[in-house]
């Protein structure tokens, strides 16, 4: 165990769920859960969580922590097994996005969609439903359907002007889907919105915005400008052919370049049907070693 780790550092709500254990055992489990939460290396965090699981395998919050650690370490099958057990013990549906994403990572999109489209999903918190939509968007991209991936994320919360704790993740996933669909300028705008909403700097939205900003301006440069500037003949006038100032016809005024519309003006097309939404369903299958495709993983908060 790392030095300085104590049971008192554990979240009070999580600690309360250890009350069924004897005092000394509860402290030992708590210390291992704290160590798992503080570890920077995902694999090391998973090992600490496994140590807690060996001491208290029948406590739901311990299986939950183990499942989340496995998910972060890319152990998809282990994550599914642990989170499925945690759900049976606690009845919570907050794990469903990670379960669906693990199924997706294992190359089982049908099982992932079964979780997402389960009727029970409509009773879950909106944050969980949005996270499931993000997973579904990734599945549509895996299928080579980038336009469908964009539509899945066109929910009211995308454009209602309110910022929520999970808005950054939604904006980021939407920007990623737009970029995959070839809508670069809109993607740049939404990466900018994601960066502004990501006050905790949990994503690389700011860097991706900067990269796209540079790329867009480079694309807007006229390809022939440099060639004309380098051709002395193009810039030279034959004085023998030039008439007097009185006969000269004034050059026609060139208007400003047409403004490029922002992503706000070409906003999402409306809320996709709930059956196609990325909202978790009841139970999920298990996952192995092939990580999810490029999208941000769903929120992974451990209790």
N, C-alpha and C positions, 0 to 999 in steps of 0.2 A: 504494500500500500504506500502511496506517496506520502511524504511527510506533510504535516499540517492539515490533513483531511480529517474532518470530524463529522459525527452524525448530526450535529447541530446545523450543518450547512445544507442539509436536505430540505427541500421545499416542505413547508408545514402540512400541506394537503397530502403529499406523498407519504410523509412520516405518519400521518394519521392512519393510512391504510396498512401500516405495519403493526398496528396496535394488537393484532391477533397473535403476534410472536412474543415470546419471553423477552424481557428487557435487554439482556446481553446480546441475544441473537438479533433483535431488532436493530441495535446499535451497529453490529457487525455488517448487517445487510445495508443499512443506511450509508455506512462509510464506503462500501463498494459501489453503491449507486451514485454517490457524490463523485467518486473517482472516475466513474464512467462518464459522467456529465462534464467533468473538467478536462479529460484527456483530449489532446489535440489530434492524436493519431486515431483514426476510426477503428483500426483493428485492435489497438490497445484498449479503447473504450469498450469494444465488444467483449474482450476477455474479462474486464472488470465486471461487466454486466452478467457474463456467464458465471463468475464467481458468486455473485449475489443470487443467481438462479439456483445454484447448487445448494445454497443455504435455505432458500424459501421458494421452492418451485410451485407451491400452491397459492401464492399471493399474486393477484392479478396485476398490481402495479409493477411487480418485479418482472413478470413475463412481458409486460408492455415495454419496460425499459430495455429488456433484452432484445425484443423484436425491433425496436427503433434503432438500437445500436447495430444490429445485424443489417438493417436496411442501409444505414449510412456507410457501412463497410462493404456494401455491394454483395452481401450474402443473401441473395434473393429467396432461396428456398428456406433458409433458416428464419428469415424475416417473416415469411408467410406462416410458417409453423408456429412461431412464438406469438405473432399478432392474432392468429386465429384462436389460440388458447386464451390469450388475454381478453379477447372479446367475449368468449364464453364465460370467463370468470367475472368480468366487470360489466358486460352489457353495453359498453361504449362503442359508438360507431366512428369515432375520430380516427381510427386506424385504417379505415377503408381506402383512402387515397393511396397510402403506402402499399396496401395489399394489392390493389389494382395495378399500381405501377410495377410491383414486383412480378406480377403475372405478365405484364407487358414486356418486362426485361427478359423473362424466360421464353419469350416468343409464343405466348399463349394469349393473343388479343381477344379471343372469344370469351375466355374466362374473365379477363379484365372487364370486358363490356358487360358481362353478366352481373358483375358487382356494381358497375356504374349505373346500370339500368334497373336495378332491383327496386320494386315499388316502395320499400322501406326508406329509401334514400330521401324521399320528399319530407320525411319527418326529422331529418338531421339539420344541424346548424348550417346556415348559409355558407359559412367559411368552408365547411367540409364539402358542400355541394360544388363550390367553385373549384376547389382542389381536384375534385373528380372530373370536372370539365377540362381542367388543364391536362389531366392524364389522357382523357379521350382525344383532345387535340393532338397530343403526341402520337396516339395510335393512328389517327387519320393521316398524319405526316408519314408514319412508317408505311402506310398503305399506298403512298404516292398520291395522296389527295390533299394537297396544300390548301385549296380553296375551302374544302370542308373543315379543315383544321382551323381556319379563320372564323368560319361561321359558328362553330361550336362555342367560341369564346365571346360572341357578341351578345352579352347579357346586359340587362339594364344598368348594373353597377359599373359597367365600363365607361359610360358617358353621363352619369347622373350628377357629376360634379362633386360628389362626396368622397373623401379619402377615408379608407378603413385600414386596419392593421394589415390586411392581406391584399390591399390594392396594388402594391408594388409587384407582387408575384403575378397577379392577373395581367397587369400592363406589360410586364416583361414577356410572359408567355404569348400575349397577343402580338407584340412586336416581333417575336421570333417566328410566329406563324406567318405574319405579313411578309417578312423577309424571305421565307421559304417560298411564298407565293409570288415572289418577284416584285412586290410593292415596296420598293426600297425607301422612297421618300416618306411614306406613311410609317414604315418600320422605324425610321430614324426619329420621327416625332414621338412615337410611343415608347421608344427606348429613353427618350428625354423625359417623358412623363414618369416612367418607372424609376429613373434616377432621382427625380424630385421627390417621389413618394417613398423611396428607400432610405429613410433617415438613418437606419442602422447599418447601412452599407452591406447588406447581406447578399447583394447580387453585383454583377459587373456591368450593370446597365449604363453607368456613366462612361465606361471605357468603350462600350459598343456604340453608344451615341456618338462619341468623338470619332471613332473609326468610320462610321457611316457618314458623318458630317463632312469629313475630308473627301470621302469617295464621291459623294453627291456633287460637291463643288468641282471636282476634277472632271466629272462627266458633263457638267454644264459648260465647260470651256469649249470654245469653237475650235474644231480640229485644224482649220486652215489659218488661224491667226498667226502662228509662228512662221508658217511658210511665207505668207504675204509680207511680214515684217522683214524677213531675211532676203527678199527678192528686190534688189535695187531698182529693177525695171518697173516694178509695180508702183513704186513710190516716186518715180521720175516723170515729169511732164515735159513734152516737147514744146519749147517756147514759140516755135514757128507756127504751131497750130492753135495757139491760145489767142482768142479774140480780146478786144478791149474790155475794160471793166464794165462799160455801159452795156455791151452785148452779152456779157456773161449771165447765165441763168443761175439763180441761187440754188444751192443744193437743197434737196428736199429734206425736211426735218425728220429725223428718225426717232420714233417714240420709244419709251422705255420697254424693256423686256417684259413679257407677260408674267405676272406673279405666279409662282408655283403654289398650288393649293396645299393646305396643311392637312394632316391626318384628321384634324377635327372636322374639316369640311366634308371629308369622305369617310365619315364615321361608320361604325359597324351597322350591319344590316338588320338588326333586330334579334330578339332573343330566340335562340334555337330551341326546338322542342325539348321538354324535360327528359324524354326517353333517350335522346342522343346526348344528354348532358353528362359532364364528368362528375357525377355525384356518386359516392360509394353506395354499394348495396350491402347485403347482409354479410355473406361469408366469402372468403376468397381462397383460391388455390395457392400453391406454393411457388417459390421462385428459385433460380439457380445462379449462374455466374455471369449472364450477359446483361450488362447494365442497360438502362433505358436510353433511348436515343437522345438527341441533344436537348430536350427541354428541361427547365428547372424542375427539380423534384418537388412534389407537394410538400406543404409545410410539415415539419417533422417534430413538433413540440412534444417533449416528453413530460408526462405528469410529474 
